[in-house]
Amino acid sequence: MALTMLATGGVFLGGGIPPKILPALPGPGAVPGRLPGQGADAGLMETIPVQVVMYDRTALRGAAHVAAFGES
């Protein structure tokens, strides 16, 4: 999906599962904090940063923002 959307600004993993599987996510075997790649897209994949959202109430804050200010 990161390549399809050309997410060169980064990929943010949120929800309850990513913090629990943090040790299994790309790290020492790849460029730390970046997606591993293979083939022709390897260069681009290695430039896309990966962040894990550790705040467990992100969705609630987003819903509160939309309720208060609308969808903008």
C-alpha positions in Angstrom: 0.0 0.0 0.0 2.9 2.3 0.7 4.1 2.0 -2.8 0.6 2.3 -4.3 0.0 5.6 -2.5 3.7 6.7 -2.8 3.6 7.4 1.0 7.1 9.0 1.0 6.1 11.0 4.0 5.8 7.9 6.1 3.5 5.1 7.2 1.8 5.3 10.6 0.7 2.1 12.3 -2.0 2.6 14.9 -4.5 0.6 16.9 -4.0 -2.0 19.5 -1.9 -4.6 17.6 1.2 -2.7 16.4 2.5 -1.8 19.9 2.1 -5.4 20.9 4.1 -6.7 18.0 6.7 -4.0 18.1 9.6 -6.5 18.4 8.5 -8.3 15.2 8.3 -5.1 13.1 11.3 -4.2 10.8 14.2 -3.1 12.7 17.8 -4.4 13.0 17.5 -6.5 9.8 16.4 -3.5 7.8 17.1 0.2 7.9 15.7 1.1 11.4 12.3 2.7 11.2 12.0 2.1 7.5 10.2 -0.5 5.3 12.3 -3.3 3.9 12.2 -3.7 0.1 13.1 -6.2 -2.6 13.6 -5.9 -6.3 13.1 -2.7 -8.3 11.2 -0.9 -5.6 13.8 -1.6 -2.8 15.3 1.9 -3.0 12.0 3.6 -2.7 10.8 1.3 0.1 13.9 2.0 2.2 13.1 5.7 2.1 9.6 5.4 3.6 9.7 5.9 7.4 7.5 3.8 9.6 6.1 5.1 12.9 4.1 3.2 15.5 1.4 5.3 17.2 1.7 4.4 20.9 -1.1 6.7 22.1 -4.1 4.3 22.5 -6.8 7.0 22.3 -5.9 8.4 18.9 -9.3 7.4 17.3 -11.2 8.9 20.2 -9.4 12.2 19.9 -10.0 12.2 16.1 -13.7 11.5 16.7 -13.9 14.3 19.3 -12.2 16.7 16.9 -14.7 15.9 14.1 -17.6 16.3 16.6 -16.3 19.7 17.7 -15.0 21.2 14.5 -16.5 19.2 11.6 -14.6 17.3 8.9 -11.8 19.6 8.1 
